[in-house]
Amino acid sequence: MSDLIIRPYAPADIAAVTRIYGHYVRDTVITFETEEPGEAEMAARFAAIAARKHPLLIAVEGDIVVGYAYASTYRPREAYRFTCEDSIYLAPEAVGRGLGGKLLSRLIEDAAKAGLKQMLAVITAERANSVRLHEKHGFRLIGRYEALGYKFDRWLDIIHMQRAL
């Protein structure tokens, strides 16, 4: 990675964020979303996360957005307000270079600074690399849900992992 910068999200990043996320919707089981959201929808989602003062991070090399991460509300009820779920998405060309770990480290740090107390990871079970990444950052397995999602004509299991902040 040359000149990697991890900085807070800015609205001008929405086109790159939407493009990166679109790949995961179209081509992977990392997200269970099946229709690509447009820029307006992604902007609204990110505005809602920012309104809660949860971290939204952008990874940039040179002037190119190569990934992003955020800590969203785990569930909408007020009692969950100190619990977040992490999400990390990398541009396909940025995968396998350690960027996910850098984003997760910073996300954990920023979430703790924001007053969050627990972070959950909701991972498609077959994504062993994501499970290992979270284990390296102190997450522990707390449960597995079988056949919870259906995408690309197959049933998919979900793993939940958790760590205190």
C-alpha positions in Angstrom: 0.0 0.0 0.0 1.4 3.3 -1.0 0.4 6.4 0.9 -2.7 4.9 2.6 -4.8 7.4 4.4 -7.7 6.5 6.6 -9.9 9.5 7.2 -13.5 10.3 8.1 -16.2 9.9 5.4 -17.2 13.0 3.5 -20.4 13.3 1.3 -18.1 13.6 -1.8 -17.1 10.0 -1.2 -20.6 8.6 -1.9 -20.0 7.7 -5.6 -16.9 5.6 -4.7 -18.7 4.0 -1.7 -21.7 3.2 -3.9 -19.5 1.7 -6.6 -17.5 -0.5 -4.1 -20.7 -1.7 -2.4 -22.4 -2.5 -5.7 -19.7 -5.1 -6.4 -20.5 -6.9 -3.2 -24.3 -6.8 -3.9 -23.9 -8.1 -7.5 -21.1 -10.6 -7.1 -20.8 -11.9 -3.5 -22.6 -13.3 -0.5 -20.8 -10.9 1.8 -24.0 -8.8 1.9 -27.5 -10.3 1.7 -28.8 -7.2 -0.2 -29.8 -8.3 -3.7 -30.5 -5.0 -5.4 -27.8 -2.4 -5.7 -28.7 0.8 -3.9 -28.0 4.1 -5.8 -26.0 7.0 -4.5 -29.0 8.8 -3.0 -29.9 5.7 -0.9 -26.3 5.2 0.2 -26.0 8.9 1.1 -29.1 8.6 3.2 -27.7 5.5 5.0 -24.5 7.2 5.7 -26.2 10.3 6.9 -28.2 8.2 9.4 -25.0 6.6 10.7 -23.3 10.0 11.0 -26.3 11.5 12.8 -25.7 8.9 15.6 -22.1 10.0 15.7 -20.9 6.5 14.8 -17.6 6.3 12.9 -17.5 6.2 9.1 -14.1 5.7 7.7 -12.7 6.0 4.2 -9.4 4.4 3.0 -7.7 6.4 0.3 -4.5 5.7 -1.8 -3.5 8.8 -3.7 -6.9 10.2 -4.6 -8.6 6.9 -5.0 -11.1 5.5 -2.5 -10.0 1.8 -2.0 -12.3 0.9 0.9 -14.5 2.0 3.7 -15.7 0.9 7.1 -18.4 2.0 9.5 -20.0 1.1 12.8 -23.8 1.1 12.5 -26.5 0.7 15.0 -26.9 -3.0 15.8 -30.6 -2.7 16.4 -32.9 0.3 16.4 -34.3 0.1 20.0 -32.8 2.5 22.4 -31.4 -0.1 24.8 -29.0 -1.1 22.0 -27.5 2.4 21.7 -24.1 1.4 23.0 -23.8 -1.6 20.7 -22.7 -1.4 17.1 -22.1 -3.7 14.1 -19.0 -3.3 12.0 -18.9 -3.3 8.2 -15.9 -3.2 6.0 -15.9 -3.1 2.2 -12.8 -3.0 0.0 -12.5 -2.2 -3.7 -11.8 -5.6 -5.4 -8.2 -4.5 -6.3 -7.5 -3.7 -2.7 -8.4 -7.1 -1.3 -5.6 -9.2 0.3 -3.2 -6.3 1.1 -4.0 -5.9 4.9 -6.3 -3.0 4.4 -9.3 -4.7 6.1 -7.2 -5.0 9.3 -6.1 -1.4 9.2 -9.7 -0.3 8.8 -11.0 -2.6 11.5 -8.3 -1.4 14.0 -9.2 2.2 13.4 -12.9 1.5 13.5 -12.6 -0.2 16.9 -10.6 2.7 18.2 -13.0 5.3 16.9 -16.1 3.4 18.1 -14.7 3.3 21.6 -13.9 7.0 21.5 -17.6 7.5 20.4 -18.8 5.9 23.6 -19.8 2.5 22.1 -19.3 -0.4 24.4 -19.8 -3.6 22.3 -19.0 -4.3 18.6 -20.7 -7.2 16.7 -19.7 -8.7 13.5 -22.3 -10.4 11.4 -20.4 -12.6 8.9 -21.5 -15.0 6.2 -20.2 -18.3 7.6 -18.3 -19.3 4.5 -16.2 -16.1 4.7 -13.3 -17.7 6.7 -11.0 -14.8 5.9 -13.4 -12.4 7.6 -13.8 -14.7 10.6 -10.0 -14.8 11.0 -9.7 -11.0 10.6 -12.1 -10.5 13.4 -10.5 -13.1 15.6 -7.1 -11.3 15.2 -8.8 -8.2 16.5 -10.2 -9.7 19.7 -13.7 -10.9 18.5 -15.0 -14.2 19.8 -17.6 -16.4 18.2 -21.0 -16.1 19.9 -23.3 -17.9 17.6 -24.2 -19.4 14.3 -27.5 -19.2 12.5 -28.2 -21.8 9.9 -29.8 -21.1 6.5 -30.6 -17.6 7.5 -30.2 -16.0 4.1 -30.9 -17.0 0.5 -28.8 -15.6 -2.3 -27.5 -16.9 -5.6 -29.9 -19.9 -5.3 -28.4 -21.2 -2.1 -29.0 -21.0 1.7 -26.3 -19.3 3.7 -25.4 -19.5 7.4 -24.4 -16.4 9.5 -21.8 -16.2 12.2 -22.0 -13.6 15.0 -18.8 -12.5 16.7 -18.5 -9.9 19.5 -15.9 -7.9 21.3 -16.0 -5.3 24.1 -14.7 -1.9 23.2 
